[in-house]
Amino acid sequence: MFIRSLYIFIIGALVVACSQQQPRQDSQTAARCLEEAEAALANDSIRQGETLLRKAIQLSEASEDWHTNYIAHQRLAQAISQSNPEEALRLMKKALTVYEQHPDDERRSAEGRLQGKNYVILLDFAGTYAAQVAFTTDGSYDEALDFIHRAYDIAEAQQMNDMKCQTLTSLANIAWAKEDYRQALDYAHRAASTATADLRPGTLQVLARSYLSLNMLDSAETVYRQIELGDDINMAYIVQSNLAKIALRRIGATAIEDSVDEAFNQIEDIYFNALEQKDQYYQETLRQEMENQQLEYRSQMYARTLIIVTIASAIILLAVVLALRYRIRMLRQQREYEQSKLANELLMQEQEKRRLHEEAEHQKTLLHQANEVVAFMQNFILERTEVLKKLNQSGDALITLSPHEWSEIERTLNAIDGNRFAKIREQYPTMQEDDIRLCILTRLGLSNRTIGNIYCISISAVQHRKLKLKKDVFGETNPDITLEQILNK
């Protein structure tokens, strides 16, 4: 017992040493993966962020972490909305479905409908991406309007000013995309009246764009100059490019406006190329950090394993010595026990063999006696049969049996032989009556001479008929097997 416990301890120590958890990515949870994805996106590492978000979706589905699942769908849709609006719309619909099935703790209406802020945000995003798809494919905006109107109705009912501003801004964008600039201006004015500080720049940008589309240059310039740019490079680019367009329109320099548009497009390409290079640098840095972590982890594992192996080797050496001594003692005791057990088994086997032999001899004697009694009774019955008496007393004279006598002797044989001839008639229905009678005479043990006297044929003819019956009827071709033996079977 001590040796077994020692072995278990050694194996457990080695397993613990060799199966330490890999670096963080092997034990990553969905929530942790989502955090890393958002950090990557914050550093403009779009591809790395997309990869981590897809992994977060897989992990959250496997662990049924529905909160992380719908957020990961939403973040991934945001990340790819510019490059693939159709996929972004599909992801947002999935986020909506997951949230509707597993909502956070939000309020519900009397009809049981969700009324929380998260639900409004998801509806607004879904409407925005549906509008992008409609804009790029020249399709219908009905689906987008349905999503955003549902979001606006909830925001207005719950007095969510920030979400009212956001949904009105989205409606203004859709109206602008449909080239209904007056309605876009109306939505933008309503959004600006409820805009919070963080939403104000985006709302003013939509308002200014609506003015610019209506060629209301003074109003557009006034609104653009009210936008606080802060560190938003993209917003600064939009404001400055549109202010330049306003100035050029005032002097009627349409060609120069086109040149400025082209210049700003080139700047935009340079900007996105810089973002891509930054993304590549970030991914390379992240890969290098992961490799360094793996190298450090391996060196720690090697040192830890070396210490454990050294200690384990000493323990194993001691355990081997103790185990050998214990094993030798156990083998000696086992050998003595097995020898004693074998001797007892041999003695019992000999006694059992002797008993079985005596029992078999006794059964054999009883069986022989029973067979003798049965044979005696059968012969006794047959000898007192009138037909058999007639056959035995005839000598070499011609013997004639009536149909009644044949029936009597067959019934007698069936009675003492277990319906032997009834079974023969059933198994071989095509046998002739003479063949049946020849089998009956053979069973009675009559000589071929007596049988010849009955059939008025020679002894050789009797032998020939027996051979023919044995071969044609019973299918026996072995010359060493007689008809008597076939019938006895």
Steps between C-alpha positions, in 0.01 A plus 500: 500500500788736583673428169181563302443834676861598429460423130178703485677796664789488252274473197282783628803727550626432148156559350465831684844608382444405138141613463522858624263730321625653180516877475185699523360418158441131590285580802333800340139572585253669269494819708880520508517444125249782449714734711809419294303554178386846613859586598619396153228706331589800718855471364362491143593132464188414303593150382624393841183639655279313252682173571461541876132598468422187295679293763299674773179407316604134485603490866185676619275261303684200646471636857149650445627844603225683309589847631850475352357331191270782391761767583764313294257480205432874532873593520588280204222657295640845582852391402402375153215741425704702250656206316206258506163661589303185409695290750472782757120497462489122540709520818279773648187296429666210680584730793136613513376139494734396782406804707127446451538137615739579788455871591687679776297623795296763318151638527211359302176654384157379604499280190832347605713688244856603582539871580861524620780715365708206377211385283464850351874508420482163325195606295673824399814318389294248302315784326827678419653191338178423313515855362863448393401183314210679331727792403773278346253273318242765403245299696205586722542684831186349652683254725738770625211737575311224683796433733566868575134598547465215753807633680371860493157401635660327800741792562219754487272294725777459759627861468850392394626830355836361393335212311241734348788709367677190366190357328400838352854533364468158342164598345663819366777294339246270333300797370822654364589170328153503342576859385209633704715785634210697654395205714864434584530863617189465715628182668843660551347812666298279737811294579709810569237629746542190717871429439728431794861618505646175367238471221501867401793488248347216301153657507632839386693333220176343368320836536776684312504240225123543454546879469782445250288263291230768485774751396436705814869586526488758782301270729723205414816703577356625829420145614835357387683769700296408812637145496762438768757272336710396797728205408261356240715505185224360283254771608766767442549369148124514431463854638802644320419337167142627508605852605731498199211391277282784636770758426546368147127496429471862603746602233361254248824298474340165418814358337712594797241338729544176309878532538464557872276194524767298323769637729297416811437152358874451462552620856235255611681217321825600669321505833354152456835366377658639815231327704575172321873535566422575863283188509784289357746647750261429785450140388874447462562647845226283648643189331849582633363547851321167482817326382697661786235385749517147361882498522489627858233244586704218349815600688304504825352162416843354421643620834196377692503168318873452571443551874202268505680234297797512738278462806290237326811301402614482861152400613474243221838348592391463862163368389664243270714363785202476733284357225756231415524388862124502533462320169748224593320436827162495328625266227632257759171501688306473177711207379444312826130574487470391136690176566270419791197594294620291204553195722150534641353544154680192367374295792144625449523439126616143557218437743247656262637297209472180699145585605397582143655179371314293758176682422549447126562129548189476714292685239644281228402188692148633559466592132617159388255334734219725377586420138499132576161529669360696204640251248364212702157658517501578129603145408254363749219696336609405150539130582140486617373663186314248288655630179855459634417150619379423151821634349729312739323162459484495121855375433570503126135486397331783316363762737192705425383792720160662466462885501355471848812316621725761341304776677516311829878456493550871396278619787694283740834636383372859519384436854835366623727717278347844554298516174806426292317391188241773530788749491656318202171523310477873584864576408501291180146525359609362161613160638323199356308268729738214415792717614322575829440128551865420419603752772254332743645153430853635537409657833360165621846357443383235252762332287529569130380144438178557693447833326557321165233245589256782561576677171567174306848620398854384554730613778714703257187674375414591859848648548466696175165645609648607832792672327267676256270613784794627704640699206187627320278577796731575792784642288769291670794404272738368762520120444606443863167631634218248486127555473464369855730778626306765307173381651648492850586869467 
